[in-house]
Amino acid sequence: MKKVFIYPSGFIGNEYINIQEKAIREAGLDVTYSLSDFFSADYFLLNWFETLGKNERLDYVKKRIKLTLLSLFRKKILFVIHNRRTHTRYEDNAVLELSIDLMKRLLRLSTKIIILCEETRNVIDSLCKRNEDYSEKIYKIPHPNYIGSYPSCNDESKKPTNRLSFLYFGQIDRYKNIELLIEAFNGLAETPNVSLTIAGNCKDKEYAERLLSSIKNVNVTCDFRYIPDEEIVSYISRHCALVIPYSLESSLNSGTIFLAFSCKRTVISPLIGTLKEFEGRDFYYSYSYNNQQEHKDKLQATIHKAVEDWQSNPNIFYEKGIEAYETVKENNSFSKIVALYKKLFQEI
């Protein structure tokens, strides 16, 4: 039986990796996360490999060595592209260039480049030199839905109420534009029955305090803690929509959007690659921007549009959530992901 080494480890609590592992096993291959299986592993499937650790330069050197070893031993590398570039706002631009360099090396060394959305082709083109063409390597496996991955994820649906509750859900970091979100809802302080909850772990206590002090709307609340898996769906089910002010500079795919859709929720988000897969549909709210000020303005305008829609039709978010759920249930099913992995490994 062929063996696939998956990076990073499936024990990190990332549901995408867990689904990826299950799909590959279902496709008829064995999976390992142990480097002791280096010589017996046939394929090395790398997710977020370009992200550097706290000691960025040392981590870069270590990853360069690992890629060199994979190349020397002629291991087949499968590079999964999740982001335009790593999310972390490195203080030193030279460190960001190291991460981008890893992406370029992965493109050259990989046997297959796995993309989750069509927008990734533009990202690949932007990383290529004039004489480079990786189009033959590209293989698309869409982001899976999360239906059934969490308890009750497929049967929780919020009926219309007399309150419109938004939710930001995810890790709280400085690069995630939470300040813009709070500013937008500060402007809704006088709008009745509209609230925002910001939920997720914030390891940076100074940043958490700064966010809390910036809130001027009593209907904005924060829950700065790690939300365990058993609470995730019930947490989402208590809100009408997720609002996620992604950075278009780095964001490409979003597991949070698929989680929202899998739980029959709509989203407000910049038009990243994930949402472009559903262009022409109207079960989500999106916007684009060119700079930080425009991001703030467009975010505020889109939230106001969503509020006005709800005031005109209290059923609107419920209807959008159901349509989103039915769409990802069909287009991003586990069975389709398994079939695509099976086909991939038959080809290489």
C-alpha positions in Angstrom: 0.0 0.0 0.0 1.3 3.4 -1.0 2.0 5.8 2.0 1.4 9.5 2.2 3.3 11.7 4.7 1.0 14.7 5.7 2.4 18.0 7.0 1.4 19.4 9.4 0.4 16.7 11.9 -3.3 15.8 12.1 -3.1 16.1 15.9 -3.0 19.9 15.8 -6.8 20.2 15.9 -7.2 21.3 12.3 -10.4 19.8 10.9 -9.2 20.3 7.3 -6.2 18.1 7.9 -8.4 15.5 9.6 -10.7 15.4 6.5 -7.7 15.3 4.2 -6.4 12.3 6.0 -9.7 10.5 6.0 -10.2 11.1 2.3 -6.7 9.8 1.4 -7.3 6.7 3.5 -10.7 6.2 1.8 -8.9 6.5 -1.5 -6.9 3.5 -0.6 -3.6 4.8 0.7 -1.9 4.8 4.1 -1.1 8.0 6.0 1.7 8.9 8.3 2.9 12.0 10.2 6.1 10.5 11.5 9.5 11.4 10.0 10.6 7.9 10.9 8.6 6.8 7.9 10.7 9.1 5.6 12.0 6.2 3.4 8.8 4.2 3.3 6.6 7.2 2.4 5.9 7.6 -1.3 4.3 11.0 -1.2 4.8 14.1 0.9 1.7 16.3 1.1 2.6 19.7 2.4 0.0 22.2 3.8 1.1 25.7 4.9 4.8 24.6 4.6 5.8 28.2 3.7 4.7 29.5 7.1 7.7 30.1 9.3 7.9 29.6 13.1 9.0 32.1 15.8 12.7 31.8 14.9 11.9 32.5 11.2 15.4 32.4 9.7 16.3 29.1 11.4 13.0 27.6 10.4 13.6 28.7 6.8 17.0 26.9 6.8 15.5 23.8 8.3 12.7 23.7 5.7 15.2 24.3 2.8 17.2 21.3 4.1 14.0 19.2 4.2 13.1 20.1 0.7 16.6 19.3 -0.5 16.4 15.9 1.1 13.0 15.2 -0.5 14.5 16.2 -3.8 17.6 14.1 -3.4 15.6 11.0 -2.5 13.2 11.7 -5.3 10.1 11.8 -3.1 7.0 13.1 -4.8 5.9 16.4 -3.3 2.3 17.5 -3.3 2.1 21.2 -2.5 -1.3 22.5 -1.3 -1.7 26.2 -1.7 -4.0 27.7 1.0 -3.0 31.4 1.0 -1.7 34.1 -1.4 1.1 34.4 1.1 1.6 33.7 4.8 -0.8 35.7 7.0 1.6 36.7 9.6 2.7 40.3 9.4 6.5 39.9 9.7 8.2 43.0 11.1 11.1 42.3 8.7 10.1 42.3 5.1 13.2 40.1 4.4 11.6 37.3 6.4 8.4 37.6 4.4 10.6 37.1 1.3 11.9 33.9 2.8 8.4 32.6 3.1 7.7 33.6 -0.5 11.0 31.9 -1.6 9.8 28.6 0.0 6.6 28.9 -2.0 8.6 29.4 -5.3 10.8 26.4 -4.4 7.7 24.2 -3.7 6.3 25.1 -7.0 9.5 24.0 -8.8 10.0 20.8 -6.8 6.4 19.6 -6.5 5.1 16.7 -8.6 1.6 18.2 -8.2 0.3 21.6 -7.1 -3.1 21.2 -5.4 -5.4 24.2 -5.5 -8.6 24.6 -3.6 -10.1 27.4 -5.8 -9.6 28.8 -9.3 -8.2 32.1 -8.1 -5.0 30.2 -7.0 -3.9 30.0 -10.7 -3.4 33.8 -10.6 -1.4 33.4 -7.4 0.8 30.8 -9.1 1.3 33.0 -12.1 2.4 35.9 -9.9 5.1 33.7 -8.3 6.5 32.4 -11.6 9.4 33.7 -13.6 8.7 34.4 -17.3 10.1 31.1 -18.4 8.2 29.1 -15.8 4.9 27.3 -16.5 3.4 25.0 -13.9 0.0 24.6 -15.4 0.5 20.9 -16.1 1.2 20.3 -12.4 -2.0 22.0 -11.2 -4.7 19.7 -9.8 -7.8 21.0 -8.2 -9.4 19.5 -5.1 -12.0 21.9 -3.7 -12.2 22.7 0.0 -14.4 20.1 1.7 -17.5 21.1 3.6 -17.7 20.4 7.3 -21.1 18.8 7.3 -21.0 16.0 9.9 -17.5 17.0 11.1 -18.8 18.7 14.3 -21.8 17.6 16.4 -25.2 18.8 14.9 -23.4 20.7 12.1 -26.1 19.6 9.6 -29.2 20.1 11.6 -28.9 23.4 13.4 -30.7 26.2 11.6 -31.7 29.5 13.2 -35.2 30.7 12.5 -35.8 34.4 12.0 -35.9 36.4 15.3 -36.3 40.0 16.2 -32.6 40.3 16.7 -29.8 40.3 14.1 -26.7 38.8 15.7 -23.4 38.8 13.9 -20.4 36.7 14.9 -16.6 36.9 14.3 -15.2 33.4 15.0 -11.5 32.5 14.9 -8.1 33.1 16.3 -7.7 36.7 17.4 -4.5 38.1 15.9 -3.3 41.6 15.0 -3.4 40.9 11.2 -7.1 39.9 11.2 -8.6 43.4 11.0 -10.6 43.1 14.2 -10.2 46.8 14.8 -12.0 47.6 11.5 -14.8 45.3 12.6 -15.2 47.0 15.9 -15.2 50.4 14.3 -17.9 49.3 11.9 -20.2 48.2 14.7 -19.4 51.3 16.8 -21.2 53.1 14.0 -24.3 50.9 14.6 -24.5 51.8 18.3 -27.9 53.5 17.7 -29.3 50.7 15.5 -31.7 48.6 17.6 -31.5 44.8 17.8 -28.2 44.5 16.0 -25.2 42.9 17.9 -21.7 41.5 17.3 -19.9 38.8 19.2 -16.1 38.4 18.7 -15.1 34.9 19.8 -11.8 33.2 19.7 -8.5 32.8 21.6 -6.3 35.9 21.9 -2.8 35.0 23.1 -1.7 38.6 23.0 -3.1 40.1 26.2 -2.0 43.7 25.3 -3.9 43.4 22.0 -7.0 42.0 23.7 -7.0 45.0 26.1 -6.7 47.4 23.2 -9.6 45.8 21.4 -11.8 45.9 24.5 -11.0 49.6 25.1 -11.9 50.5 21.5 -15.5 49.2 21.8 -18.1 52.0 22.0 -21.2 49.9 21.3 -22.8 48.1 24.2 -24.0 45.5 21.7 -20.5 44.4 20.9 -19.1 41.7 23.2 -15.9 39.7 23.2 -15.3 36.1 24.3 -11.5 35.8 24.2 -11.0 32.1 24.8 -10.3 28.9 22.9 -13.7 27.6 21.7 -13.6 23.8 22.0 -15.0 21.6 19.1 -18.1 20.6 21.1 -19.1 24.2 21.5 -18.5 25.4 17.9 -21.7 24.6 16.2 -23.9 25.7 19.1 -21.9 28.9 19.2 -22.5 29.6 15.5 -26.2 28.5 15.8 -26.8 31.4 18.2 -25.9 33.9 15.5 -27.4 34.9 12.2 -24.3 35.4 10.2 -20.5 35.4 10.4 -18.5 38.5 9.5 -14.9 38.0 8.6 -12.8 41.0 7.5 -10.1 39.0 5.7 -7.0 40.6 4.2 -7.1 40.4 0.4 -3.3 40.7 0.4 -2.8 37.3 2.0 -6.2 35.4 2.1 -7.2 33.0 -0.6 -9.2 30.2 1.0 -11.3 30.1 4.1 -12.3 27.1 6.2 -14.3 29.4 8.4 -16.6 30.3 5.4 -17.1 26.6 4.7 -17.9 26.0 8.4 -20.5 28.8 8.3 -22.1 27.4 5.1 -22.0 23.9 6.5 -24.0 25.2 9.5 -26.5 27.0 7.4 -25.1 30.5 8.0 -24.3 33.2 5.5 -21.2 35.4 5.7 -19.9 38.9 5.1 -16.4 38.8 3.8 -14.0 40.3 1.2 -14.3 38.6 -2.1 -11.5 36.0 -1.6 -10.9 32.9 -3.8 -13.4 30.8 -1.7 -16.3 33.1 -2.5 -15.3 33.5 -6.1 -16.1 29.8 -6.5 -19.7 30.8 -5.9 -19.9 34.0 -8.0 -23.3 34.5 -9.4 -25.0 33.2 -6.3 -26.5 35.5 -3.7 -26.3 33.6 -0.5 -23.4 35.6 0.9 -22.2 39.3 1.1 -18.9 40.3 -0.3 -16.8 43.4 -1.2 -13.4 44.3 -2.6 -11.0 47.1 -1.6 -7.6 48.6 -2.5 -6.3 49.9 0.8 -7.0 49.9 4.5 -9.3 53.0 4.5 -11.3 51.5 1.6 -11.5 48.2 3.5 -13.0 50.0 6.4 -15.5 51.9 4.2 -16.5 48.8 2.2 -16.9 46.7 5.3 -19.2 49.3 6.9 -21.2 49.7 3.8 -21.7 45.9 3.4 -22.7 45.5 7.0 -25.3 48.3 6.6 -26.6 46.7 3.4 -27.0 43.4 5.3 -28.9 45.2 8.2 -31.2 46.9 5.7 -31.9 43.6 4.0 -32.8 42.1 7.3 -35.0 45.0 8.2 -36.9 44.5 5.0 -37.1 40.7 5.2 -36.4 39.1 8.6 -36.2 35.7 6.7 -33.3 36.8 4.5 -30.4 35.3 6.6 -32.2 32.1 7.2 -32.9 31.7 3.4 -29.3 32.5 2.5 -28.0 30.0 5.0 -30.1 27.2 3.7 -29.0 27.9 0.1 -25.4 28.0 1.2 -25.7 24.7 3.0 -27.4 23.0 0.0 -24.7 24.3 -2.3 -21.6 23.1 -0.3 -23.4 19.8 0.5 -23.5 19.1 -3.2 -20.3 20.7 -4.5 -17.9 20.1 -1.7 -19.0 16.7 -0.4 -16.6 14.2 1.2 -17.3 11.6 -1.5 -16.2 14.1 -4.2 -13.0 14.8 -2.3 -12.3 11.1 -2.0 -12.8 10.6 -5.7 -10.5 13.4 -6.6 -7.7 12.1 -4.3 -8.2 8.6 -5.8 -7.8 10.0 -9.3 -4.8 12.1 -8.3 -2.8 9.1 -6.9 -3.7 7.0 -9.9 -2.1 9.6 -12.1 1.2 10.0 -10.3 
